[in-house]
Every structure is written in C-alpha cells, then in structure tokens.
Amino acid sequence: MRIAKNLCFDEMRTWKRLSRYELEPSNREGEIIDSPDWLIDPLPLPDEIVETGVLQRAIESGLSQLPPLFRTIVILVDIYEMEYRDAARVAGVPMGTVKSRLARGRMQLRYFLRDVANEYLPERGVYSQYTGVEDIQTLQVGL
C-alpha cells in the first residue's frame, strides 16, 4: 500500500513540473475568451480541397478550349493580374483589342465552366444563362 501511495506522490510531482494548457483560453487579465481561435484549424476542410481541385481542373480545361488569341489575354489579365496597358504591350495589340478579347474570352470560359459552376457555386446563378452553342458562335465572330 505504501508503494502505491509513493507512486501517486511521484506522479503528482511530475504533473507539477509539466506545463499545462487550459482548455478555456484566457487573456492576460485572466478573463475567459468567448471564441477560442486557437481551436480553429487553419487548413481547408476535405470537401473544400476536393472542390478546389475540381474547379482548378475545370478552369484549366476551359482555358485550353479557348482560341489562342482569347486565351493569351485572359491569362495575362486574369491569372498574371496585368493591367490592360501592360497586357496590350506584351500581346502587341491596342488596349481596346485587349478589352474586347478579354470580354469574349471570359464569356466563352464562363460557358465552358457553367456545369461545374452550377454544381459547386449554386448561389451564382449567372452561369446558367449560357446554354447554347449559338452563344459561343456569336462570341467567335470577332476572331
């Protein structure tokens, strides 16, 4: 019995030496914080990882389907975040041409992404308005 008692005392001394973390966080004044930010996991949730991957592959596929003239401008402005003036200089075209190709490229990309967007971004009903091939044919007139 005495051995068990001494083992308990030894264990209690060990606990005192170890640092402890309170389950309810408090600030420097000792007041308990309502929202424990330290409990929030900064990593994305598994379904967010899957959705991001699906959307990324869909965007890459949509970009590959764009005509090269539109694809170049869309990548320069939307992916590399260039100003219209800089994109015009890089592409060697007037700024008005950049704006029109960007608008047409975005519209075609929106058409290509409408199924994926409606599935993963249902609150953005914008994508469902492009339903037919005639929309794309209308957009390609300016090529």
Buried (B, 14 or more C-beta within 10 A) or exposed (E): EEEEEEEEEEEEEEEEEEEEEEEEBEEEEEEEEEEEEEEEEEEEEEEEEEBEEEBEEBBEEBBEBBBEBBBBBBBBBBEEEBEBEBBBEBBEBEBEBBBBBBBBBBBBBBBBBBEBBBEBBEEEEEBEEBEEEEBBEEBEEEE
